[in-house]
Amino acid sequence: MTKLNEKIRSISISKEVPILFALKKMDELGVKLLLLISPEGKFEGLITIGDIQRAIIANMPLDEKVDRIKRKEINIAYTGDDIQDIKNQMLRQKDECMPMVDENGYIADVIFWSDLFDEDFKKREKINIPVVIMAGGKGTRMKPLTNVIPKPLIPVGEKTIAENILDRFQECGCNNFYFSVNYKAELITYYFDQIKNKRYKISYFREDKPLGTAGSLFMMKDKIKSPFFVSNCDIIVKQDYRDIYDYHRDNGNEITIVGALKHIYIPYGIIETGENGELRSMREKPEFTYMINAGMYILESHLLQEIPEGEFFHITSLISQVKERGGKVGVFPVSEKQYSDIGEWDIYFKTLSLQK
């Protein structure tokens, strides 16, 4: 048995724990991989956030053991190996991390790419597909502030909500934005028109009346000719959007919905009854995990032809239409802490605290 150092201990779990436990620990620590270490301190594998996402996409129950989804092939180093040899091996094999074990298989250290290299682990090709930001709503959940300021312009840190969203898309290469506007549209257009040296292009299309979460997209049918993102103006998803795009493309989806896991804890015992109030079961302080619609999508451009002109039309209706005619709709999962709906006051203040 070996004593784990703090770096290893903090990112270690047993291979017997549920997938959900591993996901929560990644969220808590803000990491994207965990080591599987035996009680005696032997290295038994690793899992990444990508492994968990693939398991969720495959509809694997989250109470399954992480041992089922651990990496099949892992490169390791041994104590006594020359650090330059390890560096060359990681560079050659593009390993994000290199567990180091002794001659008996006990974990001794873990070397991360960032420990040895200055550049990013992956230099991925940028994508530059259009992004539609749905910014026409009245922001009723954020009243009374939105009586004065439209929701996209509410500050989060040193920037507005909308600018924070644009920054996330720009990180993966998207620079062509369309804003669907209605409520206080003049303030939104004026604000962005005043920004100098913008690295992106914004075009606006305006609803004359509220058209739901997708009705205004009809106006884009002759302007967008490629797959495109659609995002609500009050959500931030901390995911490399290229992963979502790759999933959409590789699976031949017409629509991809970003789904965020949501954990709900009930601090009471749950009782189920039957006929005449007879007790059937009791469950003490249960926790439930659901996947919610995060308010971000990728759509194929031909779907713009299926949106009725000038009618109130929700994107959920479009999704139903696609499903009814046999089209493919996929869901890409992100963890709870990778998603923020900052259109709610409590989440907004929590987001502000994280900016400090």
Residue pairs with C-beta under 8 A, 6 or more apart in sequence:
1 39
1 40
1 41
2 40
2 41
2 102
2 106
2 107
2 108
3 41
4 12
4 37
4 41
4 107
5 109
7 109
7 110
8 35
8 37
8 107
8 109
8 110
10 29
11 29
11 31
11 33
11 34
11 35
11 110
12 34
12 35
12 36
12 37
12 107
13 21
13 22
13 25
13 34
13 35
13 36
13 37
13 66
14 36
14 37
14 38
14 39
15 36
15 38
15 44
15 45
15 65
15 66
15 67
15 70
16 65
16 66
16 67
17 65
17 66
18 62
18 63
18 64
18 65
18 66
19 52
19 55
19 60
19 61
19 62
19 63
19 64
19 65
19 66
19 68
19 69
20 62
20 63
20 289
21 66
22 34
22 47
22 52
22 66
23 49
23 52
23 62
23 261
23 335
24 263
25 34
26 32
26 33
26 34
26 49
26 52
26 335
27 335
27 336
27 337
27 338
28 337
30 337
32 48
32 49
32 50
33 46
33 47
33 48
33 49
33 96
33 97
34 46
34 47
34 66
35 43
35 45
35 46
35 99
35 107
35 110
36 43
36 44
36 45
36 46
36 47
36 66
36 67
36 70
37 43
37 44
37 107
38 44
40 106
41 106
41 107
42 101
42 104
42 105
42 106
42 107
43 76
43 99
43 101
43 105
43 106
43 107
44 67
44 70
45 67
45 70
45 71
45 74
46 70
46 71
46 74
46 97
46 99
47 66
47 69
47 70
47 71
48 71
48 96
49 335
50 243
51 69
51 70
51 71
52 69
52 335
53 243
53 332
53 333
53 334
54 69
55 64
55 68
55 69
56 62
56 261
56 291
56 333
57 247
57 330
57 331
57 332
57 333
60 68
60 69
62 289
74 99
75 89
75 93
75 95
75 98
76 98
76 99
76 100
76 101
77 86
77 89
77 98
77 99
77 100
77 101
77 111
78 100
78 101
78 102
78 103
79 100
79 101
79 102
79 103
79 108
79 109
81 100
86 98
86 100
86 111
86 116
87 116
87 117
89 95
89 98
90 98
90 111
90 113
90 116
90 117
91 117
94 121
94 122
95 113
96 112
96 113
96 121
97 110
97 111
97 112
97 113
98 110
98 111
99 107
99 109
99 110
100 107
100 108
100 109
100 110
100 111
101 107
101 108
102 108
113 121
114 121
124 240
124 242
125 242
126 172
126 173
126 242
127 172
127 173
127 174
127 241
127 242
127 245
128 173
128 174
128 175
128 176
129 174
129 176
129 226
129 227
129 228
129 229
129 245
130 174
130 176
130 177
130 178
130 224
130 226
130 228
130 229
131 169
131 174
131 176
131 177
131 178
131 228
131 229
131 230
131 231
132 177
132 178
132 179
132 180
132 217
132 220
132 224
132 228
132 229
132 230
132 231
133 152
133 162
133 165
133 166
133 177
133 178
133 179
133 180
133 231
133 232
133 233
134 180
134 213
134 216
134 230
134 231
134 232
134 233
135 150
135 151
135 152
135 162
135 179
135 180
135 181
135 188
135 233
136 180
136 181
136 182
136 183
136 185
136 206
136 207
136 210
136 211
136 216
137 151
137 182
137 183
137 233
138 146
138 151
138 183
139 145
139 146
139 150
139 151
139 154
139 183
139 234
139 343
140 146
141 343
141 344
141 345
142 151
142 154
142 343
142 344
142 345
142 348
145 154
146 154
149 184
149 187
150 183
150 184
150 185
150 187
150 188
151 161
151 233
151 234
151 343
152 160
152 161
152 162
152 179
152 188
152 233
152 234
153 160
153 161
153 162
153 187
153 188
153 191
154 160
154 161
154 348
155 161
156 164
156 342
156 348
156 351
156 352
156 355
157 164
157 352
157 355
159 167
160 191
161 233
161 234
161 342
162 179
162 188
162 192
162 233
164 236
165 231
165 233
165 235
165 236
166 177
166 200
168 236
168 237
168 238
168 241
169 177
169 229
169 231
169 241
170 199
170 200
171 240
171 241
172 240
172 241
172 242
172 245
173 242
174 200
174 229
174 241
175 199
175 200
175 201
176 200
176 201
177 200
177 201
177 202
177 203
178 202
178 203
178 204
178 205
178 220
178 223
178 224
179 188
179 189
179 192
179 202
179 203
179 204
179 205
180 205
180 206
180 207
180 216
180 217
181 188
181 189
181 204
181 205
181 206
181 207
182 206
182 207
182 208
182 209
182 210
182 216
185 204
185 206
188 204
189 204
192 198
192 202
203 223
205 216
205 219
205 220
207 215
207 216
210 312
211 310
211 311
211 312
211 313
212 312
212 313
212 314
212 315
212 317
213 232
213 314
213 315
213 316
214 230
214 307
214 313
214 314
214 315
214 317
214 318
215 307
215 308
215 310
215 311
215 312
215 313
215 314
217 230
217 304
217 307
218 304
218 307
218 308
218 309
218 310
218 313
220 304
221 304
221 305
221 307
224 301
224 304
225 301
226 301
227 245
227 248
227 249
227 298
227 299
227 300
227 301
228 298
228 299
228 301
229 241
229 296
229 297
229 298
230 296
230 297
230 298
230 299
230 315
231 295
231 296
231 297
232 295
232 296
232 343
234 295
234 341
234 342
234 343
235 294
235 295
235 296
235 339
235 340
235 341
235 342
235 343
236 339
236 340
236 342
236 351
237 258
237 260
237 294
237 296
237 334
237 338
237 339
238 334
238 337
238 338
238 339
238 340
239 258
239 334
239 338
243 332
244 256
244 258
244 296
244 298
244 332
245 298
247 253
247 256
247 330
247 332
248 256
248 298
248 330
248 332
251 328
251 330
252 328
253 298
253 300
253 328
253 329
253 330
254 299
254 300
254 302
254 303
254 322
254 327
254 328
254 329
255 297
255 298
255 299
255 300
255 303
255 318
255 319
255 322
255 327
255 328
255 329
255 330
256 297
256 298
256 329
256 330
256 331
256 332
257 293
257 294
257 296
257 297
257 319
257 329
257 330
257 331
257 332
258 294
258 295
258 296
258 297
258 331
258 332
258 334
258 339
259 291
259 292
259 293
259 294
259 331
259 332
259 333
259 334
260 291
260 292
260 294
260 333
260 334
260 335
260 336
260 338
260 339
261 289
261 290
261 291
261 292
261 333
261 334
261 335
261 336
262 289
262 290
262 291
262 292
262 336
263 287
263 288
263 289
263 336
264 287
264 288
264 289
264 290
265 285
265 286
265 287
266 285
266 286
266 287
266 288
267 285
268 285
269 282
269 283
269 284
269 285
270 282
270 283
270 284
270 286
271 279
271 281
271 282
272 279
272 280
272 281
272 282
272 283
273 279
273 280
274 280
291 331
291 333
294 334
294 339
294 341
295 341
297 315
303 318
303 322
306 318
306 321
306 322
307 313
307 318
319 329
322 328
322 329
323 329
340 347
340 350
340 351
341 347
342 348
342 351
